[in-house]
């Protein structure tokens, strides 16, 4: 059975967001890493539903109310 991959990665958060995450980690007596991992597990399906930047074409940016108008 393979062990857990514990590679280090730097992540950058806005100061206020980091403060909120730290407060929640302290409240739960957990690490910042644990809180962020749980947040990802909860939010990943919603985030994956967002279109990628390259998925947006010029046609999709057009206001649908403008279709058929000349």
Phi, psi and omega in degrees: 000128183286146178282171179287134177282119183241048177293145178275144178215134177273132176236145182242127181237149172301148186306315181296319180295316179299321178298316179296317179297317179297318179298319179292320177298317178296317181300320182269000184054048180234170177275161174303316181303315181298316181297315181295320178297318179293320178298318178297316180300322180286320189265349190301320180297320179294316181295320180294341179279348178290141177291146175284157180305318182284350178280344183271124178251170179303322181295322182288337179282341182291141178295123182300337179290343182272350182297138177083356178266142176229000000 
